[in-house]
Structure formats: C-alpha cells, structure tokens
C-alpha cells in the first residue's frame, strides 16, 4: 500500500463549471477526511466519513459541495458551479479508529485553480 | 472555538544552528496535539502525536514537547533537508460535533541555509 492517493493532482476549470476529485485512502483505514488549504494557511476541515457514513460537515462546506464514500472505500468530492474563491489545495486524509500514537495520513492533494 | 497559533511565521537558520518552533493552543479538552511537516506542493507528512502535558517524542533531529498551553518542536543541528513548513494541529477531547476534526495553525516556514 503506497498511502493515500488523490486524483487529479492539478485541475484548472472555468468559473461555473463542475469538478470532481477522487481520494483512495489506505485500505485498512476506516476514517476518511477532506480538508482545504489556501496559500499561507493551515488545512481547514471540510468533512469526515467513518466507513460509508458522512458524520461531520463543516460550515465551510456550502451547498455547492458534496462528498460521497460509497461502500466505505474511495471518496469523491464534487464542487458545483465553481467560483474563484474555491481555488485551493484539496487534501484527503485517512486514519484508523484511534489507537496509541495514531496519526492522520494525508494525500498529496488536488490543486484547483478556477479561472 | 479551538485555536492554534504558531510562531514565528518564518525562520531562517544556518546549518547546525539549533532552534525551537512554538505552537500555542486553546481547546476544549485536548485529545491530541499533532505535528506535521509539509513540503511545497505536497500534503502534510505526519511527525508526532502528543497526548498529555509533560510528554516528549523524538525523531532524528526533531523533538516535540507538550505543556497545558503550548507545544515546542525543537530542531537540533538542522540540515538543509529539514527546510519545510511545520504545521501544528489539535484535536478536541469532547464527544460529538467537531470532535473528529483537526484544527491547524498557519505553520512555521523553516529555511536551513548551508
């Protein structure tokens, strides 16, 4: 297992278009998280899944954003009617249920540019 | 609301010049404090988790410590390859809404000059 994979690495889209990102977590991890990071800022929490259930959504996640994790495996994050303010790095992370010395493993992210 | 403040924002060190990065936090009960390293264009790379005041963890030239209000990341005799942004994050200890997320600081950008 090579870690958390995200696809695509980069996406340039025109304002108003829809985009979808994919995340493949570490296979034995049952928790999956989406974060957004803008330049010079730390990552901000967007949403969290335990298996296939979406248990938490940030108020940052407007109605234009939707995330799914069918069958508790990979996850997708869709942004509808993109705006320039959506330009950011979208990070996915996964983890096991808490144990000692656990950490969230992040993917390399998808950089979205809305023009 | 959970808050994390990191200082300094940027730090330039000569190779071999030891220093410390600071992470101050306010959180409703601390479940864990995390340190990550982030290289440009990449996702954060996990370094340490600290759970309680007085705890210390080490990895190569890095040592993380924790008090009730702050954490320090000590870098001993840094090398140019230690150049990166170091992020601190906290997870609250309460149950329910918001308890699964990490709250990150803005990071400290470390540059180690040969």
Interface residues (C-beta under 8 A of the other chain):
Chain A: X4 X6 X31 X33 X35 X40 X41 X42 X43 X44 X45 X48 X55 X56 X58 X91 X93 X101 X102 X103 X104 X105 X106 X107 X108 X109 X111
Chain B: X4 X34 X36 X41 X42 X43 X44 X45 X46 X49 X87 X89 X97 X98 X100 X101 X102 X103 X104 X105 X106 X107
